[in-house]
Amino acid sequence: MGETTFRKFGESSYSVAYYAFSMKPVCKVIQTSEEMDMARSIRMEVFVKGQDVPISIEMDEYDEIATHVICQYGDKFIGTGRLVQHGNQVKLGRVAVLEESRGLGAGQAIMLKLIEEAKKLGDVQIWGNAQVWALEFYENLGFVAAGEEFLEAGIVHVRMNYIGN
Ligand SMILES: CC(C)(COP(=O)(O)OP(=O)(O)OC[C@H]1O[C@@H](n2cnc3c(N)ncnc32)[C@H](O)[C@@H]1OP(=O)(O)O)[C@@H](O)C(=O)NCCC(=O)NCCS
């Protein structure tokens, strides 16, 4: 990946180390069916295999109308998320990062990209259902809990409304 590129151009090992250190997850709106396949395979890995979410719930009808985001780290696809608009409500969800790639900022980058895209839709309420263990992850991004905890696909969730930072 980055290392090969730098060695090919004869850079010092300092540059190699700096490049690896400075690499950041990059997110974009999905444009191609290949990118969508990649996003689905990440969701299969994280939700269906990792959290036992039934595939019929995971791959629902909203995929057709959603805006999907994919996240790359170097040349590897590591994460995804989607937004679905219902009138003035925009729901963010299906945010997933491959286990081995967590802690690199990809989850945050996906959420920021989804929020950016949601804001383009005008005066909308942006929200999501957070798994309770991820409350802090959402709060750091400017969301506040709203309402009671509930079960979705057997996992305890709470609605989080975006109010901004
Ligand atoms: C939630 C998830 C997307 C986070 O992805 P990630 O790439 O590891 O997150 P980031 O590296 O961007 O971390 C962003 C921040 O959230 C925090 N965070 C991430 N996972 C956390 C956890 N399990 N508990 C508490 N904080 C967490 C990080 O510490 C970081 O905070 P910082 O900026 O203060 O350091 C990832 O853990 C995941 O895919 N989980 C399984 C799928 C899932 O449950 N998705 C739905 C969540 S409601």
The ligand as an SDF file (V2000), in Angstrom:
LIG
                    3D

 48 50  0  0  0  0  0  0  0  0999 V2000
  -19.3460    2.1270   16.2450 C   0  0  0  0  0  0  0  0  0  0  0  0
  -18.2370    1.9760   15.2200 C   0  0  0  0  0  0  0  0  0  0  0  0
  -18.7940    2.3290   13.8560 C   0  0  0  0  0  0  0  0  0  0  0  0
  -17.0900    2.9380   15.6010 C   0  0  0  0  0  0  0  0  0  0  0  0
  -16.1340    2.8670   14.5740 O   0  0  0  0  0  0  0  0  0  0  0  0
  -14.5770    3.2820   14.7910 P   0  0  0  0  0  0  0  0  0  0  0  0
  -14.0050    3.4450   13.4350 O   0  0  0  0  0  0  0  0  0  0  0  0
  -13.9220    2.3420   15.7170 O   0  0  0  0  0  0  0  0  0  0  0  0
  -14.7450    4.6870   15.5380 O   0  0  0  0  0  0  0  0  0  0  0  0
  -13.7170    5.8740   15.5300 P   0  0  0  0  0  0  0  0  0  0  0  0
  -12.3250    5.3240   15.4480 O   0  0  0  0  0  0  0  0  0  0  0  0
  -14.1110    6.8660   14.5200 O   0  0  0  0  0  0  0  0  0  0  0  0
  -13.9570    6.4720   16.9720 O   0  0  0  0  0  0  0  0  0  0  0  0
  -14.6310    7.7030   17.1410 C   0  0  0  0  0  0  0  0  0  0  0  0
  -14.7960    7.9900   18.5990 C   0  0  0  0  0  0  0  0  0  0  0  0
  -15.7390    7.1020   19.1950 O   0  0  0  0  0  0  0  0  0  0  0  0
  -15.1440    6.4160   20.2670 C   0  0  0  0  0  0  0  0  0  0  0  0
  -15.6030    5.0370   20.2680 N   0  0  0  0  0  0  0  0  0  0  0  0
  -15.5140    4.1560   19.2640 C   0  0  0  0  0  0  0  0  0  0  0  0
  -16.0180    2.9650   19.6560 N   0  0  0  0  0  0  0  0  0  0  0  0
  -16.4120    3.1510   20.9460 C   0  0  0  0  0  0  0  0  0  0  0  0
  -16.9970    2.3090   21.9210 C   0  0  0  0  0  0  0  0  0  0  0  0
  -17.2740    1.0210   21.6760 N   0  0  0  0  0  0  0  0  0  0  0  0
  -17.2830    2.8130   23.1320 N   0  0  0  0  0  0  0  0  0  0  0  0
  -16.9970    4.1110   23.4320 C   0  0  0  0  0  0  0  0  0  0  0  0
  -16.4220    4.9560   22.5520 N   0  0  0  0  0  0  0  0  0  0  0  0
  -16.1470    4.4730   21.3330 C   0  0  0  0  0  0  0  0  0  0  0  0
  -13.6540    6.4630   19.9990 C   0  0  0  0  0  0  0  0  0  0  0  0
  -12.9300    6.3270   21.1930 O   0  0  0  0  0  0  0  0  0  0  0  0
  -13.4790    7.8140   19.3760 C   0  0  0  0  0  0  0  0  0  0  0  0
  -13.4500    8.8060   20.3650 O   0  0  0  0  0  0  0  0  0  0  0  0
  -12.2540    9.8800   20.3670 P   0  0  0  0  0  0  0  0  0  0  0  0
  -12.4150   10.6620   19.0810 O   0  0  0  0  0  0  0  0  0  0  0  0
  -12.5310   10.6670   21.6010 O   0  0  0  0  0  0  0  0  0  0  0  0
  -11.0150    9.0670   20.3940 O   0  0  0  0  0  0  0  0  0  0  0  0
  -17.6370    0.5390   15.2240 C   0  0  0  0  0  0  0  0  0  0  0  0
  -17.2870    0.1800   16.5400 O   0  0  0  0  0  0  0  0  0  0  0  0
  -18.5600   -0.5200   14.6650 C   0  0  0  0  0  0  0  0  0  0  0  0
  -18.6190   -0.7330   13.4520 O   0  0  0  0  0  0  0  0  0  0  0  0
  -19.2680   -1.2340   15.5550 N   0  0  0  0  0  0  0  0  0  0  0  0
  -20.1110   -2.3180   15.1290 C   0  0  0  0  0  0  0  0  0  0  0  0
  -21.2800   -1.8240   14.3380 C   0  0  0  0  0  0  0  0  0  0  0  0
  -22.2770   -1.0760   15.1650 C   0  0  0  0  0  0  0  0  0  0  0  0
  -22.6000   -1.4900   16.2600 O   0  0  0  0  0  0  0  0  0  0  0  0
  -22.7550    0.0320   14.5830 N   0  0  0  0  0  0  0  0  0  0  0  0
  -23.8110    0.7770   15.1460 C   0  0  0  0  0  0  0  0  0  0  0  0
  -23.3970    1.5740   16.3200 C   0  0  0  0  0  0  0  0  0  0  0  0
  -24.8840    2.3430   16.9190 S   0  0  0  0  0  0  0  0  0  0  0  0
  1  2  1  0
  2  3  1  0
  2  4  1  0
  2 36  1  0
  4  5  1  0
  5  6  1  0
  6  7  2  0
  6  8  1  0
  6  9  1  0
  9 10  1  0
 10 11  2  0
 10 12  1  0
 10 13  1  0
 13 14  1  0
 14 15  1  0
 15 16  1  0
 15 30  1  0
 16 17  1  0
 17 18  1  0
 17 28  1  0
 18 19  1  0
 18 27  1  0
 19 20  2  0
 20 21  1  0
 21 22  1  0
 21 27  2  0
 22 23  1  0
 22 24  2  0
 24 25  1  0
 25 26  2  0
 26 27  1  0
 28 29  1  0
 28 30  1  0
 30 31  1  0
 31 32  1  0
 32 33  2  0
 32 34  1  0
 32 35  1  0
 36 37  1  0
 36 38  1  0
 38 39  2  0
 38 40  1  0
 40 41  1  0
 41 42  1  0
 42 43  1  0
 43 44  2  0
 43 45  1  0
 45 46  1  0
 46 47  1  0
 47 48  1  0
M  END
$$$$
